């Protein structure tokens, strides 16, 4: 019977460790350590977004949108298309 209790106890510890590890991972990804898109309203009341680096620096900003949904669609388009985007240097 004591062995059975130890097994249950060990399993409980494993489950607690897994739950704690998952919580730690969620906290990390929800913290300031990740880049993030921020939606805000400009002085004219239009919706805009900015992309902030993990250090808080603004690294990109979007155009003005009439609606929040339009702004969210703009963010979705950036997320979908940017990884495939070609860099074209028009300064030459």
C-alpha positions in Angstrom: 0.0 0.0 0.0 2.8 2.4 0.7 4.3 1.8 -2.7 0.9 2.7 -4.3 0.8 5.9 -2.3 4.3 6.8 -3.5 3.3 6.2 -7.1 0.2 8.4 -6.7 2.3 11.0 -5.0 5.0 10.8 -7.7 2.3 11.2 -10.4 0.8 14.1 -8.6 4.3 15.8 -8.4 4.7 15.1 -12.1 1.3 16.7 -12.9 2.1 19.7 -10.7 5.5 20.1 -12.4 3.9 20.0 -15.9 1.2 22.4 -14.9 3.7 24.8 -13.4 5.9 24.5 -16.5 3.0 25.3 -18.7 2.1 28.3 -16.6 5.7 29.5 -16.8 5.8 29.2 -20.6 2.4 31.1 -20.8 3.7 33.9 -18.6 6.9 34.2 -20.7 5.0 34.5 -24.0 2.6 37.0 -22.5 5.3 39.1 -21.0 7.1 42.1 -22.4 9.8 39.7 -23.8 7.9 39.2 -27.1 7.3 41.6 -29.9 3.7 42.8 -30.0 1.2 44.7 -32.1 -0.5 47.5 -30.3 -3.8 49.0 -31.6 -4.4 52.6 -30.7 -6.5 55.7 -31.8 -4.7 58.7 -33.2 -5.6 62.3 -32.7 -8.1 62.2 -35.5 -9.9 59.2 -33.9 -8.7 56.7 -36.5 -7.4 53.2 -35.5 -3.7 52.5 -36.1 -1.3 49.8 -35.1 2.4 49.8 -34.2 4.7 46.9 -33.9 7.0 47.0 -30.8 10.2 45.1 -30.3 10.8 43.2 -27.1 12.7 46.3 -25.7 9.6 48.5 -26.3 11.0 50.3 -29.4 8.5 50.9 -32.2 9.8 49.1 -35.3 6.8 49.5 -37.6 3.5 51.4 -37.7 0.4 51.1 -39.9 -1.9 53.4 -41.8 -5.1 54.9 -40.4 -8.2 52.7 -40.4 -11.8 53.7 -39.9 -12.6 50.6 -37.8 -10.8 48.4 -35.3 -11.7 45.4 -37.4 -10.0 47.0 -40.4 -6.9 47.6 -38.2 -6.9 44.0 -37.1 -7.2 42.9 -40.7 -4.1 45.1 -41.5 -2.2 43.3 -38.8 -3.3 39.9 -40.0 -2.1 40.9 -43.6 1.3 42.0 -42.3 1.7 38.7 -40.3 0.7 36.6 -43.3 2.6 38.5 -46.0 5.8 39.8 -44.3 7.5 36.5 -44.0 7.3 36.0 -47.8 8.0 39.7 -48.7 10.9 40.5 -51.0 13.2 43.4 -50.2 13.3 45.9 -53.1 15.9 48.7 -52.8 14.6 51.7 -54.8 17.4 54.0 -53.8 19.7 52.8 -56.6 
